[in-house]
Amino acid sequence: MSERDYKREYEQYHSQPQQMKERAMRNKWNRRLSPPAGKEIDHRRALRDGGSNDRSNLRFRSVSANRADNGHTKSANYHRAVWAAFADELAQLAQG
């Protein structure tokens, strides 16, 4: 697996005006609410599901729980396994 290209990721995603605005809002709430150690701010209703950055939609959650529950149906391990199987299949086809 190749190294993560953070510079490219920033240029293509994090530098976009909407992402910069959302990051500024997250930073603002982190300064205002000061989450306890090991916790971070979570949206009760995700922004992608129509939630808002209002105080009533925010809560503290453990870092591991918040990042594990990201709304995706497949885990990273699942995707790695699928790509590994695909690579194996390609290698077999290349060998004839």
C-alpha positions in Angstrom: 0.0 0.0 0.0 1.4 3.4 -0.9 2.0 6.3 1.4 -0.8 8.9 1.9 -0.2 12.0 -0.2 -1.3 14.7 2.3 -0.3 17.6 0.0 -2.5 16.3 -2.8 -5.3 15.5 -0.4 -5.2 19.1 0.9 -5.1 20.6 -2.6 -8.1 18.5 -3.8 -10.3 18.5 -0.7 -9.3 20.4 2.4 -8.5 23.7 0.5 -12.0 23.9 -0.9 -14.0 26.9 0.3 -16.8 24.7 1.8 -14.3 22.5 3.7 -12.5 25.5 5.0 -15.8 27.0 6.3 -16.7 23.7 8.0 -13.3 23.3 9.6 -13.5 26.9 10.9 -16.9 26.0 12.4 -15.5 22.8 14.1 -12.5 24.8 15.5 -14.9 27.5 16.8 -17.0 24.9 18.7 -13.9 23.1 20.0 -12.7 26.5 21.4 -16.1 27.3 23.0 -16.9 23.9 24.4 -13.4 22.6 25.3 -14.0 18.8 25.1 -12.5 16.7 28.0 -9.4 14.6 27.3 -10.2 11.7 25.1 -13.5 13.2 23.8 -14.4 15.2 20.7 -17.4 17.0 19.5 -19.9 14.9 17.5 -23.1 15.8 15.6 -26.1 14.0 16.8 -27.6 14.3 13.3 -24.8 14.2 10.8 -24.3 17.2 8.5 -24.6 15.0 5.5 -28.1 13.9 6.8 -29.3 17.5 7.1 -27.9 18.2 10.6 -26.6 21.6 11.7 -23.7 23.1 13.6 -26.2 24.4 16.2 -25.3 23.7 19.9 -28.4 21.5 20.3 -27.0 19.1 17.6 -23.6 18.7 19.2 -22.4 16.3 21.9 -19.2 14.9 23.3 -18.1 11.4 22.3 -15.0 9.4 22.8 -12.6 9.8 19.9 -12.6 6.1 19.0 -16.4 5.8 19.0 -16.8 9.0 17.0 -14.3 8.1 14.3 -15.5 4.5 14.1 -19.2 5.5 13.6 -18.7 7.6 10.5 -21.8 6.5 8.5 -20.0 4.2 6.1 -21.4 0.8 5.7 -18.2 -1.0 4.8 -15.0 -0.9 6.9 -11.6 0.0 5.6 -10.5 -3.6 6.1 -13.4 -4.7 3.8 -12.2 -2.4 1.1 -8.6 -3.5 1.5 -9.7 -7.2 1.2 -11.7 -6.4 -2.0 -8.8 -4.6 -3.6 -6.4 -7.4 -2.6 -8.7 -10.0 -4.2 -8.9 -7.8 -7.3 -5.1 -7.5 -7.5 -4.8 -11.3 -7.1 -7.3 -11.9 -9.9 -5.4 -9.5 -12.2 -2.1 -11.2 -11.4 -3.6 -14.6 -12.3 -5.0 -13.2 -15.6 -1.6 -11.7 -16.5 0.1 -15.1 -15.9 -2.3 -16.6 -18.4 
